[in-house]
Amino acid sequence: MRKYVLNTWYPLTWSRNVGRELASYTLIEQKLVAYRKTDGSVAVLEDACPHRLLPLSAGKLKGDTVECGYHGMTFDCSGKCVRVPGQDNIPSTAVVKTFPAHENMGMLWVWMGDPELADTSKVFDLPEYHSPEWSAVEGDALLIKADYLNLADNLCDPAHVNFVHLSTLGNASGENIPVYFEEEEHKVLTWRWILDAPAIPVFAKHGNFKGNVDRWHYYHYYAPSLAIIDFGSANTGTGAPEGKLDNCIRMFACHFIRPVDAHTSVDHWLHVKNFQATDAQNKELSDDFRIAFAEDKAILEAIDENEQRYPGRRPVRIAIDAAPQRMRRMVDRMIQAEATTQ
């Protein structure tokens, strides 16, 4: 098992997926079972009965308790065994590990570290998601056969859109525009402005621009596995680079990544935009994002395959790698800091 940050809120799955049935998920190489209790809240337990290690997800949900499908041992949502069929004595070791859970922005978030440190105020939140002046549209849960840090590389990298997403999120006008970055605590920000250039295809379709635009990309990466891309466009010369964003099209593309294992991750994506749209328009926009993210998936999976084929090969570094390198060092420092306090 590789090392991961533990004391953080990880996205597990969309809240819409959690119901009155037992569902199994893998997060940082640990198997979890999640279900919605009768009061509407969510319980998350280790997906293993302490008797013979049958996954609890193979059992039955009875009220708010989980009955193991092998011998009927039953556990409440705190992980305590409350029934052993055929005997009155319940072993003190018959306990299932539980994990703090919280719901926000349509996601179920799970804390994998010390439960005493699980502060729900630290769950990521985007204020625009809740604003009536903005509209939010949930997307998919994209399975990617690649390490989550390779996906994080991609989400610290505005430059790739000029070559990978020409039909949706990029065009050739940005190829030679430099990328800037800055590092904050547990965060890397990467950005660039492309001035007086044609609108990218998505904004040309939805922005009704008459000519060239000034457009921006701000990639906010929050260690270890979240990324929020603030991008938009305004008519050239209307003051957007100086902060005048009253007459623009602007979106936040949110990527909530569940690390599964060293070669698998799940990207839960949604978009929040500063304009209302019909259901048909929202579907069209989501379909455009599906095209773009499928392009990322193909590249990341091909990279992962070659990384396994050529173990130990050191990649050549160029200027645009500065932010991803700092991202990886940041995650390493967080892991090391946790190791020294254990």
C-alpha positions in Angstrom: 0.0 0.0 0.0 1.3 3.4 -0.9 1.2 6.3 1.5 -1.6 8.9 1.4 -2.6 11.9 3.4 -5.1 10.7 6.0 -6.2 13.8 8.0 -8.3 15.3 5.2 -11.8 15.2 3.8 -11.9 13.0 0.7 -14.8 12.9 -1.8 -16.3 9.5 -1.7 -19.3 9.6 -4.0 -22.2 11.8 -5.1 -24.8 12.2 -2.4 -27.4 11.1 -5.0 -25.8 7.7 -5.0 -26.2 7.0 -1.2 -29.5 5.5 -0.3 -31.1 2.7 1.8 -28.8 0.0 0.5 -25.2 -1.0 1.2 -22.7 0.3 -1.3 -19.0 -0.5 -1.4 -16.3 1.9 -2.3 -12.5 1.9 -2.3 -10.7 5.0 -1.0 -6.9 5.2 -0.6 -6.9 1.4 -0.9 -9.3 0.9 1.9 -12.7 -0.7 1.4 -15.7 1.2 2.8 -19.4 0.5 3.0 -21.8 3.5 3.0 -25.5 3.8 3.5 -28.1 6.3 4.4 -29.7 5.9 7.8 -33.4 6.3 8.6 -32.9 9.8 9.8 -31.3 10.8 6.4 -27.7 11.0 7.6 -25.0 8.7 6.3 -22.9 6.0 8.0 -19.5 4.9 6.6 -17.9 1.8 8.0 -15.0 -0.4 7.0 -16.3 -3.0 4.5 -15.2 -6.1 6.5 -16.9 -8.1 9.2 -14.3 -8.7 12.0 -15.3 -12.4 12.1 -14.2 -13.8 8.8 -13.7 -10.6 6.9 -16.6 -11.0 4.5 -17.4 -7.5 3.1 -20.3 -6.1 5.0 -21.6 -4.8 1.7 -22.5 -8.4 0.9 -24.9 -8.5 3.9 -28.2 -6.8 4.6 -29.2 -3.4 5.9 -31.8 -3.8 8.7 -33.0 -0.5 10.0 -29.8 1.3 10.8 -27.8 -1.9 11.4 -25.8 -4.1 9.1 -26.1 -7.8 9.2 -23.2 -9.8 7.9 -24.2 -12.1 5.1 -22.1 -15.0 6.4 -23.2 -15.7 10.0 -25.5 -12.8 10.8 -23.4 -10.9 13.1 -25.0 -7.4 13.3 -23.3 -4.0 13.7 -24.8 -0.6 14.5 -23.8 2.5 12.7 -21.2 3.2 15.4 -19.5 -0.1 14.5 -20.5 -1.9 17.6 -21.7 -5.4 17.4 -25.2 -5.7 18.7 -26.0 -9.3 17.8 -24.3 -12.7 17.4 -26.8 -15.3 16.4 -26.8 -18.3 18.7 -25.1 -16.7 21.7 -25.7 -14.0 24.2 -22.0 -13.1 24.7 -20.6 -10.5 22.3 -16.8 -10.4 22.0 -15.4 -7.1 22.9 -13.3 -7.2 19.8 -16.3 -7.4 17.6 -16.1 -3.9 16.4 -16.0 -2.4 12.9 -14.1 0.8 12.3 -16.2 3.8 11.3 -15.3 7.0 9.5 -16.7 10.6 10.0 -18.8 11.6 7.0 -20.3 14.9 5.9 -22.3 16.1 2.9 -21.8 19.3 0.9 -22.0 20.4 -2.7 -23.8 17.3 -3.6 -20.9 15.1 -2.4 -20.3 12.7 0.4 -17.0 13.5 2.1 -15.2 11.0 4.3 -12.4 11.6 6.9 -9.8 8.8 6.8 -7.5 9.9 9.6 -7.8 10.7 13.3 -11.6 11.1 13.9 -10.8 13.6 16.7 -9.5 16.0 14.0 -12.5 15.7 11.7 -13.7 19.3 11.6 -16.7 19.6 9.2 -16.0 23.3 8.7 -12.9 22.2 6.8 -15.0 20.4 4.1 -14.4 22.2 0.8 -17.1 24.7 -0.1 -17.6 27.0 -3.1 -19.9 30.0 -2.2 -21.1 30.4 -5.7 -22.5 26.9 -5.6 -25.1 28.0 -3.2 -25.8 31.4 -4.8 -29.1 32.0 -6.6 -27.2 34.2 -9.1 -25.2 31.1 -10.2 -26.3 27.7 -11.4 -24.7 24.4 -10.6 -24.9 21.3 -12.7 -23.6 18.0 -11.4 -21.7 15.9 -13.8 -20.3 12.3 -13.7 -18.0 10.2 -11.7 -15.3 9.5 -14.3 -13.2 6.3 -13.6 -9.6 6.9 -14.7 -7.0 4.1 -14.7 -4.3 6.4 -13.5 -2.8 7.6 -10.2 -4.7 10.5 -8.7 -1.5 12.7 -8.6 -1.2 12.3 -12.4 -4.7 13.7 -12.6 -3.7 16.4 -10.2 -0.8 17.2 -12.5 -3.3 17.8 -15.3 -5.4 20.0 -13.0 -2.4 22.2 -12.3 -1.7 22.7 -16.0 -3.5 25.3 -18.1 -1.1 24.8 -21.0 -2.4 21.4 -22.1 -5.8 22.7 -23.2 -4.3 24.2 -26.3 -3.3 20.7 -27.6 -5.8 18.3 -25.9 -9.1 20.2 -26.0 -9.3 22.1 -29.3 -12.9 21.2 -29.8 -14.0 22.5 -26.4 -11.8 24.3 -23.9 -8.8 25.5 -25.9 -7.5 26.9 -29.1 -4.1 27.6 -30.7 -4.1 31.2 -29.5 -2.7 30.2 -26.1 0.1 28.0 -27.2 2.9 30.5 -26.4 1.3 32.3 -23.5 3.4 31.7 -20.3 1.9 30.1 -17.1 2.3 31.6 -13.7 1.9 30.0 -10.3 2.1 30.7 -6.6 2.1 28.3 -3.6 0.0 28.7 -0.5 -0.6 26.5 2.5 -1.9 23.2 1.2 -2.7 24.9 -2.1 -1.1 25.7 -5.5 -2.6 28.3 -7.8 -1.7 28.3 -11.5 -3.0 30.9 -13.9 -2.6 32.8 -17.2 -4.5 35.4 -19.2 -4.9 35.2 -23.0 -5.8 38.6 -24.4 -7.5 39.7 -27.6 -7.9 36.2 -28.9 -10.8 34.1 -30.3 -13.1 32.6 -27.8 -12.7 28.9 -27.0 -15.4 26.7 -28.6 -17.4 26.3 -25.4 -17.6 30.1 -24.8 -18.1 30.8 -28.4 -21.2 28.6 -28.2 -22.6 30.0 -25.0 -21.2 33.6 -24.7 -22.6 35.3 -27.8 -19.3 37.2 -28.4 -19.1 39.3 -31.5 -15.3 39.4 -31.7 -12.1 38.6 -29.8 -12.1 38.1 -26.0 -9.9 38.4 -23.0 -9.9 35.1 -21.2 -8.5 33.7 -18.0 -7.7 30.4 -16.4 -7.1 30.1 -12.7 -6.4 26.5 -11.6 -6.9 26.2 -7.8 -5.4 22.9 -6.5 -6.2 22.0 -2.9 -4.0 19.2 -1.6 -4.4 16.4 -1.8 -7.2 15.7 -4.3 -9.4 18.7 -5.1 -9.2 21.2 -8.0 -11.4 24.2 -8.9 -10.8 25.8 -12.3 -12.0 29.4 -12.5 -12.2 30.3 -16.2 -14.1 32.8 -18.3 -14.1 35.4 -21.0 -15.1 39.0 -21.6 -15.1 41.1 -24.7 -11.6 42.4 -25.4 -10.9 45.8 -23.8 -13.8 45.8 -21.3 -11.5 45.6 -18.3 -11.6 42.0 -17.3 -7.9 41.8 -16.5 -8.3 44.7 -14.1 -11.2 42.9 -12.3 -14.2 44.2 -14.2 -16.2 41.0 -14.5 -19.7 42.5 -14.7 -20.2 41.6 -18.3 -18.5 38.2 -18.9 -19.1 34.5 -19.0 -17.5 32.7 -16.1 -17.5 29.1 -14.8 -16.0 27.1 -12.0 -15.2 23.5 -13.1 -15.0 21.5 -9.9 -13.0 18.3 -9.7 -13.4 16.2 -6.6 -11.0 13.3 -6.9 -11.3 10.0 -5.0 -7.9 8.2 -5.0 -8.7 4.5 -5.3 -5.2 2.9 -5.5 -1.9 3.6 -7.2 -3.3 3.2 -10.6 -7.0 4.2 -10.3 -8.9 7.3 -9.4 -12.4 8.7 -9.8 -13.0 12.3 -10.9 -16.4 13.7 -9.7 -16.9 16.8 -11.8 -19.5 19.5 -11.8 -19.7 23.0 -13.2 -21.0 26.2 -11.6 -21.7 29.1 -14.0 -22.8 32.8 -13.8 -25.7 32.3 -16.2 -28.9 30.4 -16.2 -29.6 27.9 -18.9 -32.3 25.5 -20.1 -32.1 21.8 -19.4 -31.1 21.3 -23.1 -28.3 23.9 -22.8 -27.1 22.4 -19.6 -27.0 19.0 -21.2 -25.1 20.4 -24.2 -22.5 22.0 -21.9 -22.1 18.9 -19.8 -21.7 16.9 -23.0 -18.9 19.3 -24.0 -17.2 18.7 -20.7 -17.6 14.9 -21.2 -15.7 15.2 -24.4 -12.9 17.2 -22.8 -12.6 15.0 -19.8 -12.6 11.8 -21.9 -9.6 13.3 -23.8 -7.8 13.8 -20.4 -8.7 10.3 -19.4 -7.2 8.8 -22.6 -4.0 10.7 -22.1 -3.6 10.0 -18.4 -4.3 6.3 -18.9 -1.7 6.1 -21.6 0.8 7.8 -19.4 0.1 5.4 -16.5 0.5 2.5 -18.9 3.9 3.7 -20.0 5.0 4.6 -16.4 4.5 0.9 -15.6 6.3 -0.2 -18.8 9.3 2.0 -18.1 9.7 2.0 -14.3 12.3 4.4 -13.0 12.5 6.5 -16.1 13.0 10.2 -15.1 10.8 12.6 -17.1 12.3 15.7 -18.8 11.1 18.8 -17.0 10.0 22.0 -18.7 8.8 25.4 -17.4 5.1 24.4 -17.2 6.0 21.6 -14.7 6.8 24.0 -11.9 3.3 24.0 -10.4 2.8 20.2 -10.6 6.2 19.6 -9.0 5.3 21.8 -6.1 1.9 20.1 -5.8 3.6 16.7 -5.4 6.1 18.1 -2.9 3.2 19.6 -1.0 1.5 16.2 -0.7 4.7 14.5 0.3 5.2 17.1 3.1 1.7 16.5 4.4 2.2 12.7 4.5 5.6 13.1 6.2 4.1 15.5 8.8 1.4 13.0 9.7 4.0 10.2 10.0 6.1 12.2 12.5 3.1 12.8 14.8 2.0 9.2 14.9 
